[in-house]
Amino acid sequence: MTDNVEIYKKMVGEAAAQLVEDGMVVGLGSGTTVAFLVRALAERLRGGLRIAGAVPTSLETARLASSLGIPLVTLETNPTLDLDIDGADEIDPQLNLIKGGGGALLREKVVAAAARRFVVISDSSKLVPRLGVHFALPVEVVPFALSPVRRQLEALGASAQPRLREGQLYVTDNQNYILDCRFPAGIADPASLQARIRAIVGVVEHGLFLGMARQALIAGPNGLITLP
């Protein structure tokens, strides 16, 4: 099954690279599926495609893209992007997403919001009827506020656990912490939860991406599909 998932990720990453057109400024998301996109885009550049530049959403993506010869730019010089392509941890039928499993949710959301068109790419295992049933919702928090924010998230019905890496608190590219929030029955009303999380002082950003994705490319046992 793992081998199949890798095949699906490669399939959808290569398909997404075909969406990039000459002269575009593109956002490059984060994660294992996007890594296939980055490699496929580099191959297209070697074949003659010319882009104005790419804005990576994580240091990891920046290192990979740079190593493959993809020209990188910043939002300072390019505040509006033509296209952003990124993965997701969960995708519901309305193309609402949970993102941030890799810890890059803040930069991912900034780049997605700056793009004229945001396309999400994934294998079919990420399609869910309701967000939050299988995957925890990441909430990025300033370190000073970790404990009070955790208490307030738990008051919303979440089990909020600080993310760890090698036994230490995980630190994002923005030098913040992440609380992974699990809801026993999933997230019944994502918009309401989003508003309540945003109201908590000390929260930097959360992994709910609501109404942002224009399109999804999904690869699975039935091949490649486009939603909607």
MARBA-3410 file (N, C-alpha, C, O; in Angstrom, 1 decimal):
228
0.8,-1.2,0.0,0.0,0.0,0.0,0.9,1.3,0.0,0.5,2.2,-0.7 ~ 2.0,1.2,0.8,2.8,2.4,0.8,3.4,2.7,-0.6,3.5,3.9,-1.0 ~ 3.8,1.6,-1.3,4.3,1.8,-2.6,3.3,2.5,-3.5,3.6,3.4,-4.3 ~ 2.0,2.1,-3.4,1.0,2.7,-4.2,0.8,4.1,-3.9,0.7,4.9,-4.8 ~ 0.9,4.5,-2.6,0.7,5.9,-2.2,1.8,6.7,-2.8,1.6,7.8,-3.3
3.0,6.2,-2.8,4.1,7.0,-3.4,3.9,7.1,-4.9,4.2,8.2,-5.5 ~ 3.4,6.1,-5.6,3.0,6.2,-7.0,2.0,7.3,-7.2,2.1,8.1,-8.2 ~ 1.0,7.4,-6.4,-0.1,8.4,-6.5,0.4,9.8,-6.3,0.1,10.7,-7.0 ~ 1.3,9.9,-5.3,1.9,11.2,-5.0,2.7,11.7,-6.2,2.7,12.9,-6.6 ~ 3.5,10.8,-6.8,4.3,11.1,-8.0,3.4,11.5,-9.2,3.6,12.5,-9.9
2.3,10.7,-9.3,1.4,11.0,-10.4,0.7,12.4,-10.3,0.7,13.1,-11.3 ~ 0.3,12.7,-9.1,-0.4,14.0,-8.9,0.6,15.2,-8.9,0.3,16.3,-9.4 ~ 1.8,14.9,-8.4,2.8,16.0,-8.5,3.2,16.3,-9.9,3.4,17.5,-10.2 ~ 3.4,15.3,-10.7,3.7,15.6,-12.1,2.6,16.2,-12.9,2.8,17.1,-13.7 ~ 1.3,15.8,-12.6,0.2,16.5,-13.2,0.1,18.0,-12.8,-0.2,18.8,-13.7
0.4,18.3,-11.6,0.3,19.6,-11.1,1.3,20.5,-11.7,1.1,21.7,-12.0 ~ 2.5,19.9,-12.0,3.6,20.7,-12.6,3.2,21.2,-14.0,3.7,22.2,-14.5 ~ 2.2,20.5,-14.7,1.7,20.9,-16.0,0.9,22.2,-15.9,0.6,22.8,-16.9 ~ 0.4,22.5,-14.7,-0.4,23.7,-14.6,0.4,25.0,-14.6,-0.2,26.1,-14.9 ~ 1.7,24.9,-14.5,2.6,26.1,-14.4,2.8,26.5,-15.9,3.2,25.7,-16.7
2.7,27.8,-16.1,2.8,28.4,-17.4,4.0,29.4,-17.5,4.4,29.9,-16.4 ~ 4.5,29.6,-18.7,5.6,30.6,-18.8,5.2,31.9,-18.2,4.1,32.4,-18.3 ~ 6.2,32.5,-17.5,6.1,33.8,-16.9,5.4,33.8,-15.6,5.4,34.9,-14.9 ~ 4.9,32.7,-15.1,4.2,32.7,-13.8,5.2,32.9,-12.6,6.3,32.5,-12.6 ~ 4.6,33.5,-11.5,5.2,33.4,-10.2,4.3,32.4,-9.4,3.1,32.6,-9.3
5.0,31.3,-8.9,4.2,30.2,-8.3,4.6,30.1,-6.9,5.7,30.3,-6.5 ~ 3.6,29.6,-6.1,3.9,29.2,-4.7,4.1,27.7,-4.7,3.4,26.9,-5.3 ~ 5.1,27.3,-4.0,5.4,25.9,-3.8,5.2,25.5,-2.3,5.9,26.0,-1.4 ~ 4.2,24.6,-2.1,3.9,24.2,-0.8,4.9,23.3,-0.1,6.1,23.4,-0.5 ~ 4.5,22.5,0.9,5.4,21.7,1.6,4.9,20.3,1.7,3.7,20.0,1.5
5.8,19.4,2.0,5.4,18.0,2.2,5.9,17.0,1.1,6.5,17.5,0.2 ~ 5.6,15.8,1.4,6.1,14.7,0.5,5.5,14.8,-0.9,6.2,14.5,-1.9 ~ 4.2,15.1,-1.0,3.6,15.2,-2.3,4.1,16.4,-3.1,4.4,16.2,-4.3 ~ 4.3,17.5,-2.5,4.9,18.7,-3.1,6.3,18.4,-3.6,6.8,19.0,-4.6 ~ 7.1,17.6,-2.9,8.4,17.2,-3.3,8.4,16.7,-4.7,9.3,17.0,-5.5
7.4,15.8,-5.0,7.3,15.3,-6.4,7.0,16.4,-7.4,7.5,16.5,-8.5 ~ 6.1,17.4,-7.0,5.8,18.5,-7.8,7.1,19.3,-8.1,7.3,19.7,-9.3 ~ 7.9,19.6,-7.1,9.1,20.4,-7.2,10.0,19.7,-8.2,10.6,20.4,-9.1 ~ 10.2,18.4,-8.1,11.1,17.7,-9.0,10.6,17.7,-10.5,11.3,17.9,-11.4 ~ 9.2,17.6,-10.6,8.6,17.6,-11.9,8.7,19.0,-12.6,8.9,19.2,-13.8
8.6,20.1,-11.7,8.7,21.4,-12.2,10.1,21.7,-12.7,10.4,22.4,-13.7 ~ 11.1,21.2,-11.9,12.5,21.4,-12.3,12.8,20.8,-13.6,13.5,21.3,-14.4 ~ 12.2,19.6,-13.9,12.3,18.9,-15.1,11.7,19.7,-16.3,12.3,19.8,-17.4 ~ 10.6,20.4,-16.0,10.0,21.2,-17.1,10.9,22.5,-17.3,11.0,22.9,-18.5 ~ 11.5,23.0,-16.3,12.4,24.1,-16.5,13.6,23.7,-17.4,14.1,24.5,-18.2
14.1,22.5,-17.1,15.2,22.0,-17.9,14.8,21.8,-19.4,15.6,21.8,-20.3 ~ 13.4,21.6,-19.6,12.9,21.4,-20.9,12.5,22.7,-21.6,12.1,22.6,-22.8 ~ 12.7,23.8,-21.0,12.5,25.1,-21.7,11.4,26.0,-21.0,11.3,27.2,-21.4 ~ 10.7,25.5,-20.0,9.7,26.4,-19.4,10.5,27.5,-18.6,11.6,27.3,-18.1 ~ 9.9,28.7,-18.7,10.5,29.9,-18.0,9.5,30.5,-17.1,8.5,31.0,-17.5
9.8,30.5,-15.8,8.9,31.1,-14.8,9.6,32.4,-14.2,10.9,32.5,-14.2 ~ 8.8,33.3,-13.7,9.4,34.5,-13.1,10.0,34.2,-11.7,10.8,34.9,-11.2 ~ 9.5,33.1,-11.1,10.1,32.7,-9.8,9.1,31.9,-9.0,7.9,31.8,-9.3 ~ 9.6,31.3,-7.9,8.8,30.5,-7.0,9.0,31.0,-5.6,10.1,31.3,-5.2 ~ 7.9,31.0,-4.8,7.9,31.3,-3.4,7.7,30.0,-2.6,6.6,29.5,-2.7
8.7,29.5,-1.9,8.5,28.3,-1.1,7.9,28.6,0.2,8.0,29.7,0.8 ~ 7.1,27.6,0.7,6.4,27.8,2.0,7.2,27.2,3.2,6.7,27.3,4.3 ~ 8.3,26.6,3.0,9.1,26.1,4.1,10.6,26.1,3.7,10.9,26.2,2.5 ~ 11.4,26.1,4.7,12.9,26.0,4.5,13.2,24.7,3.7,14.1,24.7,2.9 ~ 12.5,23.6,4.0,12.7,22.4,3.4,12.5,22.4,1.9,13.3,22.0,1.1
11.3,23.0,1.5,11.0,23.2,0.1,12.0,24.1,-0.6,12.3,23.9,-1.7 ~ 12.4,25.2,0.1,13.3,26.1,-0.4,14.6,25.4,-0.8,15.2,25.6,-1.8 ~ 15.1,24.6,0.1,16.4,23.9,-0.1,16.3,22.9,-1.3,17.2,22.9,-2.1 ~ 15.1,22.2,-1.4,15.0,21.3,-2.5,14.9,22.0,-3.8,15.5,21.7,-4.8 ~ 14.0,23.0,-3.9,13.8,23.8,-5.1,15.2,24.4,-5.6,15.5,24.4,-6.7
15.9,25.0,-4.6,17.1,25.7,-4.9,18.2,24.7,-5.5,18.9,25.0,-6.4 ~ 18.2,23.5,-4.9,19.1,22.5,-5.3,18.9,22.0,-6.7,19.8,21.5,-7.4 ~ 17.6,22.1,-7.2,17.2,21.7,-8.5,17.2,22.8,-9.5,16.8,22.6,-10.7 ~ 17.6,24.0,-9.1,17.7,25.1,-10.1,16.5,25.9,-10.3,16.4,26.7,-11.2 ~ 15.5,25.8,-9.4,14.3,26.6,-9.5,14.5,27.9,-9.0,15.0,28.0,-7.8
14.3,29.0,-9.7,14.6,30.4,-9.2,13.6,30.7,-8.1,12.4,30.7,-8.3 ~ 14.1,31.2,-7.0,13.3,31.5,-5.8,13.1,33.0,-5.7,14.1,33.8,-5.9 ~ 11.9,33.5,-5.4,11.7,34.9,-5.1,10.9,35.0,-3.8,10.6,34.0,-3.2 ~ 10.6,36.2,-3.4,10.0,36.4,-2.1,8.6,37.1,-2.3,8.4,37.7,-3.3 ~ 7.8,37.1,-1.2,6.6,37.9,-1.3,6.9,39.4,-1.2,6.0,40.2,-1.5
8.0,39.8,-0.7,8.4,41.2,-0.7,8.5,41.8,-2.1,8.0,42.9,-2.4 ~ 9.1,41.0,-3.0,9.2,41.4,-4.4,8.0,41.0,-5.3,7.7,41.6,-6.3 ~ 7.3,40.0,-4.8,6.2,39.4,-5.6,5.0,39.2,-4.7,4.7,38.0,-4.3 ~ 4.3,40.2,-4.2,3.2,40.0,-3.3,2.0,39.3,-3.8,1.2,38.9,-3.0 ~ 1.9,39.2,-5.1,0.7,38.5,-5.7,1.3,37.4,-6.6,2.1,37.6,-7.4
0.8,36.1,-6.3,1.3,35.0,-7.1,0.2,34.6,-8.1,-1.0,34.8,-7.9 ~ 0.6,34.0,-9.2,-0.3,33.5,-10.2,-1.0,32.2,-9.8,-2.1,32.0,-10.0 ~ -0.2,31.4,-9.1,-0.7,30.0,-8.8,0.1,29.5,-7.6,1.3,29.7,-7.4 ~ -0.6,28.9,-6.7,0.0,28.2,-5.5,-0.5,26.7,-5.6,-1.7,26.5,-5.8 ~ 0.5,25.8,-5.4,0.1,24.4,-5.4,0.7,23.8,-4.1,1.9,24.0,-3.8
-0.2,23.1,-3.4,0.2,22.6,-2.1,-0.5,21.3,-1.8,-1.6,21.1,-2.4 ~ 0.0,20.6,-0.8,-0.7,19.3,-0.4,-1.7,19.6,0.7,-2.0,20.8,1.1 ~ -2.2,18.5,1.3,-3.2,18.7,2.4,-3.1,17.4,3.2,-2.8,16.3,2.7 ~ -3.5,17.5,4.5,-3.6,16.3,5.4,-5.0,15.7,5.3,-5.2,14.5,5.5 ~ -6.0,16.6,5.1,-7.4,16.2,4.9,-8.1,17.1,4.0,-7.8,18.3,4.0
-9.0,16.6,3.2,-9.8,17.4,2.2,-11.3,16.9,2.3,-11.6,15.8,2.1 ~ -12.2,17.9,2.6,-13.6,17.5,2.7,-14.3,17.7,1.4,-13.7,18.3,0.4 ~ -15.6,17.4,1.2,-16.2,17.5,-0.1,-16.4,19.0,-0.6,-16.6,19.2,-1.8 ~ -16.2,19.9,0.3,-16.3,21.4,-0.1,-14.9,21.9,-0.4,-14.7,23.1,-0.6 ~ -13.9,21.1,-0.4,-12.5,21.4,-0.6,-11.9,22.3,0.5,-11.0,23.0,0.4
-12.6,22.2,1.7,-12.0,22.7,2.9,-10.9,21.7,3.4,-11.0,20.5,3.1 ~ -9.8,22.3,4.0,-8.6,21.5,4.2,-8.2,21.5,5.7,-8.5,22.5,6.4 ~ -7.5,20.5,6.1,-6.6,20.6,7.3,-5.2,20.4,6.7,-4.9,19.5,6.0 ~ -4.4,21.4,7.1,-3.0,21.4,6.7,-2.1,21.7,7.9,-2.6,22.1,9.0 ~ -0.8,21.4,7.8,0.1,21.7,8.9,0.8,20.5,9.5,1.4,20.6,10.5
0.5,19.3,8.9,1.2,18.1,9.5,2.7,18.2,9.4,3.4,17.6,10.3 ~ 3.2,19.0,8.5,4.7,19.2,8.4,5.1,20.4,9.1,6.3,20.6,9.2 ~ 4.2,21.1,9.7,4.6,22.3,10.6,4.7,23.6,9.9,5.1,24.6,10.5 ~ 4.3,23.7,8.6,4.5,24.9,7.8,3.2,25.6,7.6,3.1,26.4,6.6 ~ 2.2,25.4,8.4,0.9,25.9,8.1,0.8,27.5,8.0,0.1,28.0,7.1
1.6,28.2,8.8,1.5,29.7,8.7,2.0,30.2,7.3,1.3,30.9,6.7 ~ 3.2,29.7,6.9,3.7,30.2,5.6,2.8,29.6,4.5,2.6,30.3,3.5 ~ 2.3,28.4,4.6,1.4,27.8,3.6,0.2,28.7,3.4,-0.3,28.9,2.3 ~ -0.4,29.2,4.5,-1.6,30.0,4.4,-1.3,31.3,3.9,-2.1,31.9,3.1 ~ -0.2,31.9,4.2,0.2,33.2,3.7,0.3,33.2,2.2,-0.2,34.0,1.5
1.0,32.1,1.7,1.3,32.0,0.3,0.0,31.7,-0.5,-0.3,32.2,-1.5 ~ -0.9,30.8,0.1,-2.2,30.5,-0.5,-3.0,31.7,-0.6,-3.7,31.9,-1.7 ~ -3.0,32.6,0.4,-3.8,33.8,0.4,-3.3,34.8,-0.6,-4.1,35.7,-1.1 ~ -2.0,34.7,-0.9,-1.4,35.7,-1.9,-1.6,35.3,-3.3,-1.3,36.0,-4.2 ~ -2.1,34.1,-3.6,-2.2,33.5,-4.9,-3.6,33.8,-5.5,-4.6,33.8,-4.9
-3.6,34.1,-6.8,-4.8,34.2,-7.6,-5.6,32.9,-7.7,-6.8,32.9,-7.7 ~ -4.8,31.8,-7.6,-5.4,30.5,-7.8,-4.7,29.5,-6.9,-3.4,29.4,-7.0 ~ -5.4,28.8,-6.0,-4.7,27.8,-5.1,-5.3,26.5,-5.4,-6.5,26.2,-5.4 ~ -4.4,25.6,-5.8,-4.7,24.2,-6.2,-4.1,23.2,-5.1,-2.9,23.3,-4.8 ~ -4.9,22.4,-4.6,-4.4,21.4,-3.6,-4.2,20.0,-4.3,-5.0,19.6,-5.2
-3.1,19.4,-4.0,-2.8,18.1,-4.6,-2.7,17.0,-3.5,-2.2,17.3,-2.4 ~ -3.1,15.8,-3.8,-3.1,14.8,-2.8,-3.4,13.4,-3.4,-3.8,13.3,-4.5 ~ -3.1,12.4,-2.6,-3.5,11.0,-2.9,-4.9,10.9,-2.3,-5.3,11.6,-1.4 ~ -5.7,9.9,-2.8,-7.1,9.7,-2.4,-7.3,9.4,-1.0,-8.4,9.6,-0.5 ~ -6.3,9.0,-0.2,-6.5,8.7,1.2,-6.8,9.9,2.0,-7.3,9.8,3.1
-6.5,11.1,1.5,-6.7,12.3,2.2,-8.2,12.9,2.1,-8.5,13.8,2.8 ~ -9.0,12.2,1.3,-10.4,12.6,1.1,-11.2,12.1,2.3,-11.2,10.9,2.6 ~ -11.9,13.0,3.0,-12.7,12.6,4.2,-14.1,13.3,4.1,-14.2,14.4,3.5 ~ -15.1,12.7,4.7,-16.4,13.3,4.7,-16.5,14.4,5.7,-17.3,15.3,5.6 ~ -15.7,14.4,6.8,-15.7,15.4,7.8,-14.2,15.7,8.2,-13.5,14.7,8.5
-13.8,16.9,8.4,-12.5,17.2,8.8,-12.3,16.9,10.3,-13.2,16.9,11.1 ~ -11.1,16.5,10.6,-10.7,16.3,12.0,-11.0,14.9,12.6,-10.7,14.7,13.8 ~ -11.6,14.0,11.8,-11.9,12.7,12.4,-10.7,11.9,12.5,-10.5,11.2,13.5 ~ -9.8,11.9,11.5,-8.6,11.1,11.5,-7.3,11.9,11.8,-6.4,11.4,12.4 ~ -7.3,13.2,11.5,-6.1,14.0,11.6,-6.3,15.1,12.6,-7.3,15.8,12.6
-5.3,15.3,13.4,-5.3,16.4,14.4,-5.2,17.8,13.7,-4.6,17.9,12.6 ~ -5.9,18.8,14.2,-5.8,20.1,13.7,-4.6,20.9,14.4,-4.6,21.0,15.6 ~ -3.6,21.3,13.6,-2.5,22.0,14.2,-2.9,23.4,14.4,-3.5,24.1,13.6 ~ -2.4,23.9,15.6,-2.6,25.3,15.9,-1.2,25.9,16.3,-0.6,25.4,17.2 ~ -0.7,26.9,15.6,0.6,27.4,15.8,0.5,28.5,16.9,-0.4,29.4,16.8
1.3,28.5,17.9,1.2,29.3,19.1,2.5,30.0,19.4,3.6,29.3,19.3 ~ 2.5,31.2,19.9,3.7,31.8,20.4,4.2,31.1,21.6,3.3,30.8,22.5 ~ 5.4,30.8,21.8,5.9,30.1,23.0,5.4,30.6,24.3,5.0,29.9,25.2 ~ 5.4,31.9,24.5,5.0,32.6,25.7,3.6,32.2,26.2,3.2,32.2,27.3 ~ 2.7,31.9,25.2,1.3,31.7,25.4,0.9,30.2,25.4,-0.3,29.9,25.4
1.8,29.3,25.3,1.5,27.9,25.1,0.5,27.3,26.1,-0.5,26.7,25.7 ~ 0.7,27.5,27.4,-0.2,26.9,28.4,-1.6,27.5,28.4,-2.5,26.8,28.4 ~ -1.7,28.9,28.4,-3.1,29.4,28.4,-3.8,29.1,27.1,-5.0,28.9,27.1 ~ -3.1,29.1,25.9,-3.8,28.7,24.7,-4.3,27.3,24.7,-5.4,27.0,24.3 ~ -3.4,26.4,25.3,-3.8,25.0,25.4,-5.1,24.8,26.2,-6.0,24.1,25.8
-5.2,25.5,27.3,-6.4,25.4,28.2,-7.6,25.9,27.4,-8.7,25.3,27.5 ~ -7.5,27.0,26.7,-8.6,27.5,25.9,-9.0,26.6,24.8,-10.2,26.5,24.5 ~ -8.1,26.0,24.2,-8.4,25.0,23.1,-9.2,23.8,23.7,-10.1,23.3,23.1 ~ -8.7,23.4,24.8,-9.4,22.3,25.5,-10.8,22.6,25.9,-11.6,21.8,26.0 ~ -11.0,23.9,26.3,-12.3,24.4,26.6,-13.3,24.3,25.4,-14.5,24.3,25.5
-12.7,24.3,24.2,-13.5,24.1,23.0,-13.8,22.7,22.6,-14.4,22.4,21.6 ~ -13.3,21.8,23.5,-13.6,20.4,23.2,-12.5,19.6,22.6,-12.6,18.4,22.3 ~ -11.3,20.2,22.5,-10.2,19.5,21.9,-9.3,18.9,22.9,-9.2,19.3,24.1 ~ -8.6,17.8,22.5,-7.4,17.3,23.3,-6.2,17.9,22.6,-5.9,17.5,21.5 ~ -5.6,18.9,23.3,-4.5,19.7,22.6,-3.2,19.2,23.2,-2.9,19.4,24.4
-2.3,18.6,22.3,-1.0,18.1,22.7,0.1,18.9,22.0,0.0,19.1,20.8 ~ 1.0,19.4,22.8,2.2,20.0,22.2,2.9,19.1,21.2,3.1,17.9,21.6 ~ 3.3,19.5,20.1,4.0,18.7,19.1,5.4,18.5,19.6,6.1,19.5,19.9 ~ 5.9,17.3,19.5,7.3,17.0,19.9,8.1,16.5,18.8,7.5,15.9,17.8 ~ 9.4,16.7,18.8,10.3,16.1,17.9,11.5,15.7,18.7,12.2,16.5,19.3
11.8,14.4,18.6,12.9,13.8,19.4,12.9,14.2,20.8,13.9,14.5,21.5 ~ 11.7,14.1,21.4,11.5,14.4,22.8,11.5,15.8,23.2,11.3,16.2,24.4 ~ 11.6,16.8,22.2,11.7,18.2,22.5,10.5,18.9,21.8,10.0,18.4,20.8 ~ 10.1,20.0,22.4,9.0,20.8,21.7,9.4,21.1,20.3,10.5,21.7,20.0 ~ 8.5,20.8,19.3,8.8,21.1,17.9,8.7,22.6,17.7,7.8,23.3,18.2
9.7,23.2,17.0,9.8,24.6,16.7,9.6,24.8,15.2,10.3,24.2,14.4 ~ 8.6,25.7,14.9,8.4,25.9,13.5,9.4,26.8,12.8,10.3,27.3,13.5 ~ 9.4,27.0,11.5,10.3,27.9,10.8,10.2,29.3,11.4,11.1,30.1,11.2 ~ 9.0,29.6,12.0,8.8,31.0,12.6,9.1,31.0,14.0,8.8,32.0,14.7 ~ 9.7,30.0,14.6,10.1,29.9,16.0,9.0,29.9,16.9,9.0,30.4,18.1
7.9,29.3,16.5,6.7,29.1,17.4,6.5,27.6,17.7,7.2,26.7,17.1 ~ 5.6,27.3,18.6,5.2,25.9,18.9,3.9,25.5,18.2,3.2,26.4,17.7 ~ 3.6,24.2,18.2,2.3,23.8,17.6,1.6,22.9,18.6,2.2,22.0,19.3 ~ 0.3,23.2,18.8,-0.6,22.3,19.5,-1.4,21.5,18.5,-2.1,22.1,17.7 ~ -1.3,20.2,18.6,-2.2,19.3,17.7,-3.5,19.0,18.5,-3.4,18.4,19.5
-4.6,19.4,17.9,-5.9,19.4,18.5,-6.7,18.3,17.9,-7.0,18.3,16.7 ~ -7.1,17.3,18.7,-8.0,16.2,18.3,-9.4,16.4,18.9,-9.6,16.8,20.1 ~ -10.4,16.2,18.0,-11.8,16.4,18.4,-12.4,15.0,18.2,-12.4,14.4,17.2 ~ -13.0,14.5,19.3,-13.5,13.1,19.3,-14.4,12.7,18.1,-14.3,11.6,17.6 ~ -15.3,13.6,17.7,-16.2,13.4,16.6,-15.9,14.1,15.4,-16.7,14.3,14.5
-14.7,14.7,15.3,-14.3,15.5,14.2,-14.8,16.9,14.4,-15.2,17.3,15.5 ~ -14.7,17.7,13.3,-15.1,19.1,13.4,-16.4,19.3,12.7,-16.5,19.3,11.4 ~ -17.5,19.5,13.4,-18.8,19.6,12.9,-19.0,20.9,12.1,-19.7,20.9,11.1 ~ -18.5,22.0,12.6,-18.7,23.3,12.1,-17.3,24.0,12.0,-17.0,24.8,12.8 ~ -16.6,23.8,10.9,-15.3,24.3,10.7,-15.2,25.8,10.8,-14.3,26.4,11.4
-16.2,26.5,10.2,-16.2,28.0,10.2,-16.3,28.5,11.6,-15.7,29.5,12.0 ~ -17.2,28.0,12.4,-17.4,28.4,13.8,-16.1,28.1,14.6,-15.7,29.0,15.4 ~ -15.5,27.0,14.4,-14.3,26.6,15.2,-13.2,27.6,14.8,-12.5,28.1,15.6 ~ -13.1,27.9,13.5,-12.1,28.8,13.0,-12.2,30.2,13.7,-11.2,30.7,14.2 ~ -13.4,30.7,13.8,-13.6,32.0,14.4,-13.3,31.9,15.9,-12.7,32.9,16.4
-13.6,30.9,16.6,-13.3,30.8,18.0,-11.8,30.6,18.3,-11.3,31.1,19.3 ~ -11.1,29.9,17.4,-9.7,29.7,17.6,-9.0,31.1,17.3,-8.0,31.5,18.0 ~ -9.4,31.8,16.3,-8.8,33.1,16.0,-8.9,34.1,17.1,-8.1,35.0,17.2 ~ -10.0,33.9,17.9,-10.2,34.9,19.0,-9.3,34.6,20.2,-9.3,35.4,21.1 ~ -8.6,33.5,20.2,-7.7,33.2,21.3,-6.4,34.0,21.2,-5.6,33.8,20.2
-6.1,34.8,22.2,-4.8,35.6,22.2,-3.6,34.6,22.3,-3.6,33.8,23.3 ~ -2.7,34.8,21.5,-1.5,33.9,21.5,-1.5,32.9,20.4,-0.4,32.3,20.1 ~ -2.6,32.7,19.7,-2.6,31.9,18.5,-2.1,32.7,17.3,-2.5,33.8,17.1 ~ -1.1,32.1,16.6,-0.6,32.7,15.4,-1.4,32.4,14.2,-1.7,33.2,13.4 ~ -1.7,31.1,14.0,-2.4,30.6,12.9,-2.9,29.2,13.2,-2.4,28.5,14.1
-3.9,28.7,12.4,-4.4,27.3,12.6,-4.4,26.6,11.2,-4.2,27.3,10.2 ~ -4.6,25.3,11.2,-4.5,24.5,10.0,-5.8,24.4,9.3,-5.8,23.5,8.3 ~ -6.8,25.1,9.6,-8.1,25.1,8.8,-7.9,26.0,7.6,-7.7,27.2,7.8 ~ -8.0,25.5,6.4,-8.0,26.3,5.2,-9.4,26.2,4.6,-9.7,25.2,3.8 ~ -10.2,27.2,4.9,-11.6,27.1,4.5,-11.9,28.0,3.3,-11.5,29.2,3.3
-12.5,27.5,2.2,-12.8,28.3,1.1,-11.6,28.9,0.3,-11.8,29.9,-0.4 ~ -10.5,28.3,0.5,-9.3,28.8,-0.2,-8.9,28.0,-1.4,-8.5,28.7,-2.4 ~ -9.1,26.7,-1.5,-8.7,25.9,-2.6,-9.7,26.1,-3.7,-10.9,25.9,-3.5 ~ -9.3,26.4,-4.9,-10.2,26.5,-6.1,-10.4,25.1,-6.7,-11.4,24.9,-7.4 ~ -9.4,24.3,-6.6,-9.4,23.0,-7.3,-8.5,22.0,-6.6,-7.6,22.4,-5.8
-8.8,20.7,-6.7,-8.0,19.7,-6.2,-7.7,18.6,-7.3,-8.5,18.2,-8.0 ~ -6.4,18.2,-7.3,-6.0,17.1,-8.1,-5.7,16.0,-7.2,-4.9,16.0,-6.3 ~ -6.4,14.9,-7.5,-6.4,13.7,-6.6,-6.0,12.5,-7.4,-6.5,12.2,-8.4 ~ -5.0,11.7,-6.9,-4.6,10.5,-7.6,-4.8,9.3,-6.6,-4.6,9.4,-5.4 ~ -5.3,8.2,-7.2,-5.7,7.0,-6.4,-5.8,5.8,-7.3,-5.4,5.8,-8.5
-6.5,4.8,-6.8,-6.7,3.6,-7.6,-7.4,3.8,-8.9,-7.2,3.0,-9.8 ~ -8.3,4.8,-8.9,-9.0,5.1,-10.2,-8.3,6.1,-11.1,-8.9,6.6,-12.0 ~ -7.0,6.3,-10.8,-6.3,7.3,-11.7,-6.3,8.7,-11.1,-6.4,8.9,-9.9 ~ -6.2,9.6,-12.0,-6.2,11.0,-11.6,-7.5,11.7,-11.8,-8.1,11.6,-12.9 ~ -8.0,12.3,-10.8,-9.3,13.1,-10.9,-9.1,14.5,-10.5,-8.2,14.9,-9.8
-10.0,15.4,-11.0,-10.0,16.8,-10.7,-11.3,17.2,-10.0,-12.3,16.8,-10.5 ~ -11.2,17.8,-8.9,-12.3,18.3,-8.1,-12.3,19.8,-8.1,-11.2,20.4,-7.9 ~ -13.4,20.6,-8.2,-14.7,20.0,-8.5,-14.8,19.7,-10.0,-15.8,19.2,-10.4
END
